[in-house]
Amino acid sequence: MLLGGIIISSVAGGINYMINIIFKQKKAYTYCIAGALLNIAMLPPLIPEMRQSIKKLWGR
C-alpha cells in the first residue's frame, strides 16, 4: 500500500508536469516529456496490485 501511494503521487506529479509544459512553459523538450511519461506509465502495473492489497485489507 505504501508503494502504491508513492507511485500515485509520482503519477500525479507527472501529470502536473505535463500540464505545466503544455499550458505554462509552451516549450516541450524530449527529455522532459519522457520523464513525465515514465512517471505516468507506472500506473497501469500498479492497479492489479492495489486491488489485491485492498481485498486483503478489507476482505472483499
Distance bins in CASP14 RR format, pairs under 12 A and 6 or more apart:
PFRMAT RR
TARGET T0000
AUTHOR 0000-0000-0000
RMODE 2
METHOD distances of the structure
MODEL  1
1 7 0 0 0 0 0 1 0 0 0 0 0
1 8 0 0 0 0 0 1 0 0 0 0 0
1 46 0 0 0 0 0 1 0 0 0 0 0
1 49 0 0 0 0 1 0 0 0 0 0 0
1 50 1 0 0 1 0 0 0 0 0 0 0
1 51 0 0 0 0 0 1 0 0 0 0 0
1 52 0 0 0 0 0 1 0 0 0 0 0
1 53 1 0 1 0 0 0 0 0 0 0 0
1 54 0 0 0 0 1 0 0 0 0 0 0
1 55 0 0 0 0 0 1 0 0 0 0 0
1 56 0 0 0 0 1 0 0 0 0 0 0
1 57 1 0 0 1 0 0 0 0 0 0 0
1 58 0 0 0 0 0 1 0 0 0 0 0
2 8 0 0 0 0 0 1 0 0 0 0 0
2 9 0 0 0 0 0 1 0 0 0 0 0
2 49 0 0 0 0 0 1 0 0 0 0 0
2 50 0 0 0 0 0 1 0 0 0 0 0
2 53 0 0 0 0 1 0 0 0 0 0 0
3 9 0 0 0 0 0 1 0 0 0 0 0
3 10 0 0 0 0 0 1 0 0 0 0 0
3 42 0 0 0 0 0 1 0 0 0 0 0
3 45 0 0 0 0 0 1 0 0 0 0 0
3 46 0 0 0 0 1 0 0 0 0 0 0
3 49 0 0 0 0 1 0 0 0 0 0 0
3 50 0 0 0 0 1 0 0 0 0 0 0
3 53 0 0 0 0 1 0 0 0 0 0 0
4 10 0 0 0 0 1 0 0 0 0 0 0
4 11 0 0 0 0 1 0 0 0 0 0 0
4 12 0 0 0 0 0 1 0 0 0 0 0
4 42 0 0 0 0 1 0 0 0 0 0 0
4 43 0 0 0 0 1 0 0 0 0 0 0
4 45 0 0 0 0 0 1 0 0 0 0 0
4 46 1 0 1 0 0 0 0 0 0 0 0
4 47 0 0 0 0 1 0 0 0 0 0 0
4 48 0 0 0 0 0 1 0 0 0 0 0
4 49 1 0 0 1 0 0 0 0 0 0 0
4 50 1 0 0 1 0 0 0 0 0 0 0
4 51 0 0 0 0 0 1 0 0 0 0 0
4 52 0 0 0 0 0 1 0 0 0 0 0
4 53 0 0 0 0 1 0 0 0 0 0 0
4 54 0 0 0 0 0 1 0 0 0 0 0
5 11 0 0 0 0 1 0 0 0 0 0 0
5 12 0 0 0 0 1 0 0 0 0 0 0
5 42 0 0 0 0 0 1 0 0 0 0 0
5 43 0 0 0 0 0 1 0 0 0 0 0
5 46 0 0 0 0 1 0 0 0 0 0 0
5 49 0 0 0 0 0 1 0 0 0 0 0
5 50 0 0 0 0 1 0 0 0 0 0 0
5 53 0 0 0 0 0 1 0 0 0 0 0
6 12 0 0 0 0 0 1 0 0 0 0 0
6 13 0 0 0 0 0 1 0 0 0 0 0
6 39 0 0 0 0 0 1 0 0 0 0 0
6 42 0 0 0 0 1 0 0 0 0 0 0
6 43 0 0 0 0 0 1 0 0 0 0 0
6 46 0 0 0 0 1 0 0 0 0 0 0
6 50 0 0 0 0 0 1 0 0 0 0 0
7 13 0 0 0 0 0 1 0 0 0 0 0
7 14 0 0 0 0 0 1 0 0 0 0 0
7 38 0 0 0 0 0 1 0 0 0 0 0
7 39 0 0 0 0 1 0 0 0 0 0 0
7 40 0 0 0 0 0 1 0 0 0 0 0
7 41 0 0 0 0 0 1 0 0 0 0 0
7 42 1 0 1 0 0 0 0 0 0 0 0
7 43 1 0 0 1 0 0 0 0 0 0 0
7 44 0 0 0 0 0 1 0 0 0 0 0
7 45 0 0 0 0 1 0 0 0 0 0 0
7 46 1 0 1 0 0 0 0 0 0 0 0
7 47 0 0 0 0 0 1 0 0 0 0 0
7 49 0 0 0 0 1 0 0 0 0 0 0
7 50 0 0 0 0 1 0 0 0 0 0 0
8 14 0 0 0 0 0 1 0 0 0 0 0
8 15 0 0 0 0 0 1 0 0 0 0 0
8 39 0 0 0 0 0 1 0 0 0 0 0
8 40 0 0 0 0 0 1 0 0 0 0 0
8 42 0 0 0 0 1 0 0 0 0 0 0
8 43 1 0 0 1 0 0 0 0 0 0 0
8 46 1 0 0 1 0 0 0 0 0 0 0
8 47 0 0 0 0 0 1 0 0 0 0 0
8 49 0 0 0 0 0 1 0 0 0 0 0
8 50 0 0 0 0 1 0 0 0 0 0 0
9 15 0 0 0 0 0 1 0 0 0 0 0
9 16 0 0 0 0 0 1 0 0 0 0 0
9 39 0 0 0 0 1 0 0 0 0 0 0
9 42 0 0 0 0 0 1 0 0 0 0 0
9 43 0 0 0 0 0 1 0 0 0 0 0
9 46 0 0 0 0 0 1 0 0 0 0 0
10 16 0 0 0 0 0 1 0 0 0 0 0
10 17 0 0 0 0 0 1 0 0 0 0 0
10 35 0 0 0 0 0 1 0 0 0 0 0
10 36 0 0 0 0 0 1 0 0 0 0 0
10 37 0 0 0 0 0 1 0 0 0 0 0
10 38 0 0 0 0 1 0 0 0 0 0 0
10 39 1 0 1 0 0 0 0 0 0 0 0
10 40 0 0 0 0 1 0 0 0 0 0 0
10 41 0 0 0 0 0 1 0 0 0 0 0
10 42 1 0 0 1 0 0 0 0 0 0 0
10 43 0 0 0 0 1 0 0 0 0 0 0
10 46 0 0 0 0 1 0 0 0 0 0 0
11 17 0 0 0 0 0 1 0 0 0 0 0
11 18 0 0 0 0 0 1 0 0 0 0 0
11 35 0 0 0 0 0 1 0 0 0 0 0
11 36 0 0 0 0 1 0 0 0 0 0 0
11 37 0 0 0 0 0 1 0 0 0 0 0
11 38 0 0 0 0 0 1 0 0 0 0 0
11 39 1 0 1 0 0 0 0 0 0 0 0
11 40 1 0 1 0 0 0 0 0 0 0 0
11 41 0 0 0 0 1 0 0 0 0 0 0
11 42 1 0 0 1 0 0 0 0 0 0 0
11 43 1 0 1 0 0 0 0 0 0 0 0
11 44 0 0 0 0 1 0 0 0 0 0 0
11 45 0 0 0 0 0 1 0 0 0 0 0
11 46 0 0 0 0 1 0 0 0 0 0 0
11 47 0 0 0 0 0 1 0 0 0 0 0
11 50 0 0 0 0 0 1 0 0 0 0 0
12 18 0 0 0 0 0 1 0 0 0 0 0
12 19 0 0 0 0 0 1 0 0 0 0 0
12 36 0 0 0 0 0 1 0 0 0 0 0
12 39 0 0 0 0 1 0 0 0 0 0 0
12 40 0 0 0 0 1 0 0 0 0 0 0
12 42 0 0 0 0 0 1 0 0 0 0 0
12 43 0 0 0 0 1 0 0 0 0 0 0
13 19 0 0 0 0 1 0 0 0 0 0 0
13 20 0 0 0 0 1 0 0 0 0 0 0
13 21 0 0 0 0 0 1 0 0 0 0 0
13 35 0 0 0 0 0 1 0 0 0 0 0
13 36 1 0 0 1 0 0 0 0 0 0 0
13 37 0 0 0 0 0 1 0 0 0 0 0
13 38 0 0 0 0 0 1 0 0 0 0 0
13 39 1 0 0 1 0 0 0 0 0 0 0
13 40 0 0 0 0 1 0 0 0 0 0 0
13 42 0 0 0 0 0 1 0 0 0 0 0
13 43 0 0 0 0 0 1 0 0 0 0 0
14 20 0 0 0 0 1 0 0 0 0 0 0
14 21 0 0 0 0 1 0 0 0 0 0 0
14 22 0 0 0 0 0 1 0 0 0 0 0
14 32 0 0 0 0 0 1 0 0 0 0 0
14 33 0 0 0 0 0 1 0 0 0 0 0
14 34 0 0 0 0 0 1 0 0 0 0 0
14 35 1 0 0 1 0 0 0 0 0 0 0
14 36 1 0 1 0 0 0 0 0 0 0 0
14 37 0 0 0 0 1 0 0 0 0 0 0
14 38 0 0 0 0 1 0 0 0 0 0 0
14 39 1 0 1 0 0 0 0 0 0 0 0
14 40 1 0 1 0 0 0 0 0 0 0 0
14 41 0 0 0 0 1 0 0 0 0 0 0
14 42 0 0 0 0 1 0 0 0 0 0 0
14 43 0 0 0 0 0 1 0 0 0 0 0
15 21 0 0 0 0 0 1 0 0 0 0 0
15 22 0 0 0 0 0 1 0 0 0 0 0
15 35 0 0 0 0 0 1 0 0 0 0 0
15 36 1 0 0 1 0 0 0 0 0 0 0
15 37 0 0 0 0 0 1 0 0 0 0 0
15 39 0 0 0 0 1 0 0 0 0 0 0
15 40 1 0 0 1 0 0 0 0 0 0 0
15 41 0 0 0 0 0 1 0 0 0 0 0
15 42 0 0 0 0 0 1 0 0 0 0 0
15 43 0 0 0 0 1 0 0 0 0 0 0
16 22 0 0 0 0 0 1 0 0 0 0 0
16 23 0 0 0 0 0 1 0 0 0 0 0
16 24 0 0 0 0 0 1 0 0 0 0 0
16 36 0 0 0 0 1 0 0 0 0 0 0
16 39 0 0 0 0 1 0 0 0 0 0 0
16 40 0 0 0 0 0 1 0 0 0 0 0
17 23 0 0 0 0 0 1 0 0 0 0 0
17 24 0 0 0 0 0 1 0 0 0 0 0
17 25 0 0 0 0 1 0 0 0 0 0 0
17 28 0 0 0 0 0 1 0 0 0 0 0
17 29 0 0 0 0 0 1 0 0 0 0 0
17 31 0 0 0 0 0 1 0 0 0 0 0
17 32 1 0 0 1 0 0 0 0 0 0 0
17 33 0 0 0 0 1 0 0 0 0 0 0
17 34 0 0 0 0 0 1 0 0 0 0 0
17 35 1 0 0 1 0 0 0 0 0 0 0
17 36 1 0 1 0 0 0 0 0 0 0 0
17 37 0 0 0 0 1 0 0 0 0 0 0
17 38 0 0 0 0 0 1 0 0 0 0 0
17 39 1 0 0 1 0 0 0 0 0 0 0
17 40 0 0 0 0 1 0 0 0 0 0 0
18 24 0 0 0 0 0 1 0 0 0 0 0
18 25 0 0 0 0 0 1 0 0 0 0 0
18 28 0 0 0 0 1 0 0 0 0 0 0
18 32 0 0 0 0 1 0 0 0 0 0 0
18 33 1 0 0 1 0 0 0 0 0 0 0
18 34 0 0 0 0 0 1 0 0 0 0 0
18 35 0 0 0 0 1 0 0 0 0 0 0
18 36 1 0 1 0 0 0 0 0 0 0 0
18 37 1 0 0 1 0 0 0 0 0 0 0
18 38 0 0 0 0 0 1 0 0 0 0 0
18 39 0 0 0 0 1 0 0 0 0 0 0
18 40 1 0 0 1 0 0 0 0 0 0 0
19 25 0 0 0 0 0 1 0 0 0 0 0
19 36 0 0 0 0 1 0 0 0 0 0 0
19 40 0 0 0 0 0 1 0 0 0 0 0
20 26 0 0 0 0 0 1 0 0 0 0 0
20 27 0 0 0 0 0 1 0 0 0 0 0
20 28 0 0 0 0 0 1 0 0 0 0 0
20 32 0 0 0 0 1 0 0 0 0 0 0
20 33 0 0 0 0 0 1 0 0 0 0 0
20 36 0 0 0 0 1 0 0 0 0 0 0
21 27 1 0 0 1 0 0 0 0 0 0 0
21 28 1 0 1 0 0 0 0 0 0 0 0
21 29 0 0 0 0 1 0 0 0 0 0 0
21 30 0 0 0 0 0 1 0 0 0 0 0
21 31 0 0 0 0 0 1 0 0 0 0 0
21 32 1 0 0 1 0 0 0 0 0 0 0
21 33 1 0 0 1 0 0 0 0 0 0 0
21 34 0 0 0 0 0 1 0 0 0 0 0
21 35 0 0 0 0 0 1 0 0 0 0 0
21 36 1 0 0 1 0 0 0 0 0 0 0
21 37 0 0 0 0 0 1 0 0 0 0 0
22 28 1 0 0 1 0 0 0 0 0 0 0
22 32 0 0 0 0 0 1 0 0 0 0 0
22 33 0 0 0 0 1 0 0 0 0 0 0
22 36 0 0 0 0 0 1 0 0 0 0 0
25 32 0 0 0 0 1 0 0 0 0 0 0
25 33 0 0 0 0 0 1 0 0 0 0 0
25 36 0 0 0 0 0 1 0 0 0 0 0
27 33 0 0 0 0 0 1 0 0 0 0 0
28 34 0 0 0 0 0 1 0 0 0 0 0
28 35 0 0 0 0 0 1 0 0 0 0 0
28 36 0 0 0 0 1 0 0 0 0 0 0
28 37 0 0 0 0 0 1 0 0 0 0 0
29 35 0 0 0 0 0 1 0 0 0 0 0
29 36 0 0 0 0 0 1 0 0 0 0 0
30 36 0 0 0 0 0 1 0 0 0 0 0
30 37 0 0 0 0 0 1 0 0 0 0 0
31 37 0 0 0 0 0 1 0 0 0 0 0
31 38 0 0 0 0 0 1 0 0 0 0 0
32 38 0 0 0 0 0 1 0 0 0 0 0
32 39 0 0 0 0 0 1 0 0 0 0 0
33 39 0 0 0 0 0 1 0 0 0 0 0
33 40 0 0 0 0 0 1 0 0 0 0 0
34 40 0 0 0 0 0 1 0 0 0 0 0
34 41 0 0 0 0 0 1 0 0 0 0 0
35 41 0 0 0 0 1 0 0 0 0 0 0
35 42 0 0 0 0 0 1 0 0 0 0 0
36 42 0 0 0 0 0 1 0 0 0 0 0
37 43 0 0 0 0 0 1 0 0 0 0 0
39 46 0 0 0 0 0 1 0 0 0 0 0
40 46 0 0 0 0 0 1 0 0 0 0 0
42 49 0 0 0 0 0 1 0 0 0 0 0
42 50 0 0 0 0 0 1 0 0 0 0 0
43 49 0 0 0 0 0 1 0 0 0 0 0
43 50 0 0 0 0 1 0 0 0 0 0 0
44 50 0 0 0 0 0 1 0 0 0 0 0
45 51 0 0 0 0 0 1 0 0 0 0 0
46 52 0 0 0 0 0 1 0 0 0 0 0
46 53 0 0 0 0 1 0 0 0 0 0 0
46 54 0 0 0 0 0 1 0 0 0 0 0
47 53 0 0 0 0 0 1 0 0 0 0 0
47 54 0 0 0 0 0 1 0 0 0 0 0
48 54 0 0 0 0 0 1 0 0 0 0 0
48 55 0 0 0 0 0 1 0 0 0 0 0
49 55 0 0 0 0 0 1 0 0 0 0 0
49 56 0 0 0 0 0 1 0 0 0 0 0
50 56 0 0 0 0 0 1 0 0 0 0 0
50 57 0 0 0 0 0 1 0 0 0 0 0
51 57 0 0 0 0 0 1 0 0 0 0 0
51 58 0 0 0 0 0 1 0 0 0 0 0
51 59 0 0 0 0 0 1 0 0 0 0 0
51 60 0 0 0 0 1 0 0 0 0 0 0
52 58 0 0 0 0 0 1 0 0 0 0 0
52 59 0 0 0 0 0 1 0 0 0 0 0
52 60 0 0 0 0 0 1 0 0 0 0 0
53 59 0 0 0 0 0 1 0 0 0 0 0
53 60 0 0 0 0 0 1 0 0 0 0 0
54 60 1 0 0 1 0 0 0 0 0 0 0
END
